[in-house]
Amino acid sequence: MVGKGAQEFEFTVATMERLAHGWGEPRTELECQNCGARTSLSVGSLTSTCAFCGSNRVIQREAPQDVLRPRFLIPFKVDSAKCGQLTHAWLESSWMTVAGLKRLSRLAEFSGVYLPYWTFDSVTCADWKAEVGHPKTERYFDHGEWKERSVIEWRWERGQVQLTIDDLIVEGSQQLSRLLLGRLKDFELGDLTPYEPKYLAGLQARAYDVSLEQAWEIARQEMRERTRQACYDQASTSHVRNFSMDLDFSAESWRYILLPVYVAGYRYQDKAYQVMVNGQTGTIAGQRPVDWTKVGLVAAIAAAPGLLLCLIGLLTLVFGGVGAAIGAFACSCW
């Protein structure tokens, strides 16, 4: 059940028509014909490469001004030179990485891009009820003797939960890897600054393609799950069945913001990969091809003791004491 909060939010969506749109100054849009990414650039920018896949198959045109203008952003704190150092350490941290890729930290060109996000605040209130199981031990008579066994005694419980949820972040672009973006979510939103076009000078920015209504549905689902978990935590034991919850949203608000990310796209054996760096905290996330030769070698080494033990067991069954002696000798060698 969803209460009046949803109606209040619908009214909030309607106010979008009265808010500012566009970037606040003329910008050029860069559309990649390879991966479909669209970013805006400062007028006169000479960039001709897609920041997300490294392709130069791009088209430039005037950036559309019909999207909502961001309300806040976090300025870049990490410089592009630092990204190379972070990437080199990140590639070194995995033994499975293809050896030649470690040159990426010196060759990759990172582009600073402001990515779109929505943030949501709400208070959720839920009335719940469920059968909660309480383990107990009971005695029973079986084959002439008393025995004990554990059983679950189910009792109905009820409760009420109220959660205040602040700044739940939802990605504003559905074309980017949510797995990578999820690893960069350690933004400190206390550094949010009112949006001004000057912050975008010399940098790329991406407009949202996930609408406010879509983002709110995603946020609502996350809020619902958090509230459901809080209800489960309120139960007297972890054994819960026949759970039901009446949920209401209130005190809802939202913001459209831009967050700083460095992006580098590269190709390996005709496949595109991405590396992203949080432009505020320096957290790194990316895709890297695996050297399956290394993986196979390590797997073979790991499996060798097991294979040896199987051989020892077989020898023991076949040759008895001789096998045992061989096994003892082999084990002493490991």
C-alpha positions in Angstrom: 0.0 0.0 0.0 1.4 3.4 -0.9 -0.1 6.5 0.7 -0.4 10.2 -0.1 3.4 10.4 -0.5 3.1 9.2 -4.1 0.5 11.9 -4.9 2.8 14.6 -3.4 5.6 13.4 -5.6 3.4 13.6 -8.7 2.9 17.2 -7.9 6.6 17.7 -7.5 7.2 16.2 -11.0 4.7 18.7 -12.4 6.8 21.6 -11.1 9.6 20.5 -13.4 8.0 22.5 -16.2 8.7 25.7 -14.2 12.3 24.8 -13.5 15.3 26.0 -15.6 16.4 23.8 -18.5 19.6 23.5 -20.6 23.1 24.0 -19.4 22.9 27.7 -18.9 25.2 28.4 -21.8 25.7 27.1 -25.4 27.4 23.8 -25.6 28.2 21.2 -28.2 27.0 17.6 -28.1 29.3 14.7 -29.0 27.5 11.5 -30.1 29.5 8.4 -30.5 28.5 6.2 -33.4 30.2 3.2 -31.8 28.8 3.0 -28.3 26.0 5.6 -28.5 27.3 7.7 -25.7 26.2 11.4 -25.8 28.1 14.1 -23.9 28.2 17.9 -24.0 31.3 19.9 -24.5 32.3 23.5 -24.3 31.8 25.3 -27.6 35.1 25.2 -29.5 36.4 22.1 -27.9 38.7 20.1 -30.1 37.8 16.7 -28.6 37.0 14.1 -31.3 37.3 10.9 -29.3 34.6 9.2 -27.2 35.6 9.1 -23.6 33.7 5.9 -22.9 35.0 3.6 -25.6 37.9 5.4 -27.2 36.3 5.5 -30.7 36.8 8.5 -33.0 33.5 7.8 -34.8 31.8 10.8 -33.4 29.4 13.5 -34.5 29.3 17.0 -33.1 26.2 19.2 -33.1 24.5 21.8 -30.9 23.6 20.4 -27.5 19.8 20.2 -26.9 18.4 22.6 -24.3 15.2 20.7 -23.4 16.6 18.7 -20.4 16.4 19.8 -16.9 19.2 22.0 -15.6 21.3 20.4 -12.8 20.7 22.0 -9.3 24.0 21.0 -7.7 27.3 19.4 -8.5 30.5 18.3 -6.8 33.6 19.9 -8.3 36.6 17.7 -9.3 39.2 17.3 -6.6 41.4 14.6 -8.2 43.5 15.8 -11.1 43.9 13.8 -14.3 47.6 13.1 -13.7 46.6 11.2 -10.5 44.4 8.9 -12.6 47.4 7.3 -14.3 49.0 6.5 -10.9 45.8 5.0 -9.6 45.2 3.0 -12.7 48.8 1.6 -12.6 48.3 0.5 -9.0 44.9 -1.0 -9.8 46.3 -3.1 -12.7 49.2 -4.2 -10.5 46.7 -5.4 -7.8 45.4 -8.3 -9.9 47.7 -11.2 -10.9 45.1 -12.3 -13.5 45.5 -9.1 -15.6 47.1 -9.4 -19.1 50.7 -8.3 -18.7 50.7 -5.8 -21.5 47.8 -3.9 -20.1 49.9 -2.3 -17.4 51.1 0.2 -20.0 47.5 1.5 -19.9 48.3 3.7 -16.9 50.8 5.6 -19.0 49.0 5.5 -22.4 45.3 6.0 -21.4 43.9 9.5 -21.7 41.3 10.2 -19.0 38.5 12.6 -19.7 36.8 14.4 -16.9 33.0 13.9 -17.2 30.2 15.1 -15.1 27.7 12.3 -14.9 24.0 12.7 -14.1 22.4 11.4 -10.8 19.2 11.8 -9.0 19.0 11.9 -5.2 15.9 11.2 -3.2 14.8 11.9 0.4 11.8 10.3 2.1 10.3 9.1 5.3 8.8 5.6 5.1 6.3 4.3 7.6 5.3 0.6 7.6 2.9 -1.4 9.7 3.9 -5.1 9.4 2.7 -8.5 10.7 4.2 -12.0 10.3 4.5 -15.4 11.8 7.7 -15.5 13.8 9.3 -18.8 14.6 10.8 -19.6 18.0 13.0 -22.6 18.2 12.5 -24.9 21.1 13.5 -28.4 22.2 10.9 -31.1 22.8 11.1 -34.6 24.1 9.5 -37.6 22.3 9.4 -41.3 22.9 10.9 -43.5 20.1 11.7 -47.2 20.1 11.5 -47.5 23.8 13.6 -44.5 24.7 13.2 -40.7 25.2 14.9 -38.5 22.6 15.1 -34.7 22.0 14.5 -32.8 18.8 14.4 -29.1 17.8 11.1 -27.7 16.5 9.8 -24.2 15.5 6.9 -22.7 17.3 5.2 -20.0 15.2 3.6 -17.0 16.8 2.0 -13.9 15.1 3.9 -10.6 15.7 3.1 -7.1 14.7 5.1 -3.9 14.6 5.7 -0.5 13.1 8.8 0.9 11.4 9.7 4.5 10.4 12.8 5.2 8.4 14.3 8.5 7.4 16.1 8.0 4.1 18.5 10.8 3.0 20.2 11.2 -0.4 19.5 7.9 -1.9 21.5 8.0 -5.2 20.1 6.7 -8.5 22.2 6.8 -11.7 20.8 9.1 -14.3 22.2 7.2 -17.3 21.2 3.7 -18.3 23.8 3.3 -21.0 26.7 3.1 -18.6 27.7 0.1 -16.5 25.8 0.1 -13.3 28.3 -2.3 -11.8 31.1 0.1 -12.3 29.1 3.1 -11.3 28.0 1.3 -8.2 31.6 0.9 -7.1 32.1 4.7 -7.4 29.2 5.7 -5.1 31.4 6.8 -2.2 30.7 10.4 -3.0 30.6 12.8 -0.1 27.4 14.7 -0.9 28.3 17.3 1.8 30.5 18.9 -0.9 27.5 19.6 -3.3 27.7 23.1 -4.7 25.0 25.1 -6.5 25.3 24.5 -10.2 27.0 27.2 -12.3 28.0 26.7 -16.0 31.6 27.8 -15.1 32.2 24.4 -13.5 31.8 22.7 -16.8 34.5 24.8 -18.6 36.9 22.4 -20.4 35.0 19.3 -19.2 32.4 17.0 -20.6 29.0 16.6 -19.1 26.3 14.0 -19.7 22.6 14.7 -19.6 20.2 12.2 -18.0 18.4 9.6 -20.0 16.7 8.1 -17.0 13.7 10.4 -16.3 12.7 11.6 -12.9 9.7 9.3 -12.9 11.9 6.3 -13.7 14.5 7.2 -11.2 11.8 7.6 -8.5 10.5 4.1 -9.2 14.0 2.7 -8.7 14.5 4.7 -5.5 11.1 3.7 -4.2 12.0 0.0 -4.7 15.2 0.5 -2.8 13.4 2.3 0.0 10.8 -0.4 0.1 13.5 -3.1 0.5 15.3 -1.1 3.3 12.0 -0.7 5.1 11.2 -4.4 4.7 14.6 -5.3 6.1 14.0 -3.0 9.1 10.7 -4.8 9.7 12.5 -8.2 9.6 15.1 -6.9 12.0 12.3 -5.9 14.4 11.0 -9.4 14.6 12.0 -11.3 17.7 13.8 -14.1 15.8 15.2 -14.5 12.2 12.5 -17.2 11.4 9.8 -15.2 9.5 7.0 -16.4 7.3 3.7 -15.0 5.9 5.1 -11.5 6.1 3.0 -8.5 5.0 3.6 -4.8 5.1 1.5 -1.6 4.6 3.9 1.1 3.5 3.5 4.8 3.2 5.9 7.4 1.8 6.0 11.0 3.1 8.2 14.1 3.2 9.6 13.4 -0.3 12.1 15.5 -2.1 14.6 15.1 -5.0 17.6 16.7 -6.6 19.2 16.4 -10.0 22.9 16.6 -9.6 26.2 16.1 -11.5 29.0 14.1 -10.0 32.7 14.1 -11.2 34.1 11.0 -12.8 37.2 10.4 -15.0 36.7 7.9 -17.8 39.1 6.1 -20.0 38.1 3.7 -22.8 40.5 1.3 -24.3 40.4 -1.7 -26.6 42.0 -5.1 -26.3 41.7 -7.8 -29.0 38.8 -5.8 -30.6 36.8 -5.6 -27.4 36.0 -2.3 -25.6 36.8 -1.8 -21.9 36.3 1.0 -19.5 38.1 2.4 -16.4 36.4 5.0 -14.2 37.9 7.1 -11.3 35.8 9.0 -8.8 36.8 12.6 -9.4 36.2 13.5 -5.7 37.6 10.5 -3.7 39.9 8.7 -6.2 38.1 5.4 -6.0 38.7 3.4 -9.1 36.6 0.8 -10.9 37.1 -0.8 -14.3 37.0 -3.7 -16.7 40.2 -5.7 -17.4 40.7 -8.7 -19.6 41.8 -11.9 -17.9 45.0 -13.8 -18.8 43.4 -17.3 -18.9 46.8 -18.9 -19.2 47.7 -17.7 -15.7 44.3 -18.7 -14.4 44.7 -22.2 -15.8 48.2 -22.6 -14.4 47.1 -21.5 -10.9 44.1 -23.8 -11.1 46.3 -26.7 -12.1 48.7 -26.1 -9.3 45.8 -25.8 -6.8 44.3 -29.0 -8.1 47.6 -30.9 -7.9 47.5 -31.8 -4.2 43.9 -33.0 -4.6 44.9 -35.2 -7.6 47.9 -36.6 -5.6 45.6 -37.5 -2.7 43.3 -39.3 -5.0 46.2 -41.2 -6.4 47.4 -42.0 -2.9 44.0 -43.3 -2.0 43.9 -45.5 -5.1 47.3 -47.0 -4.4 46.2 -47.7 -0.8 43.2 -49.6 -2.0 45.2 -51.6 -4.6 48.5 -52.2 -2.8 47.6 -51.9 0.9 50.6 -51.2 3.0 52.9 -50.5 0.0 50.5 -47.7 -1.1 50.4 -46.3 2.4 54.1 -46.2 2.5 54.3 -44.4 -0.8 51.6 -42.0 0.4 53.4 -41.2 3.6 56.6 -40.5 1.6 54.7 -38.3 -0.9 53.0 -36.4 1.9 56.3 -35.7 3.5 57.5 -34.1 0.2 54.5 -31.6 0.2 
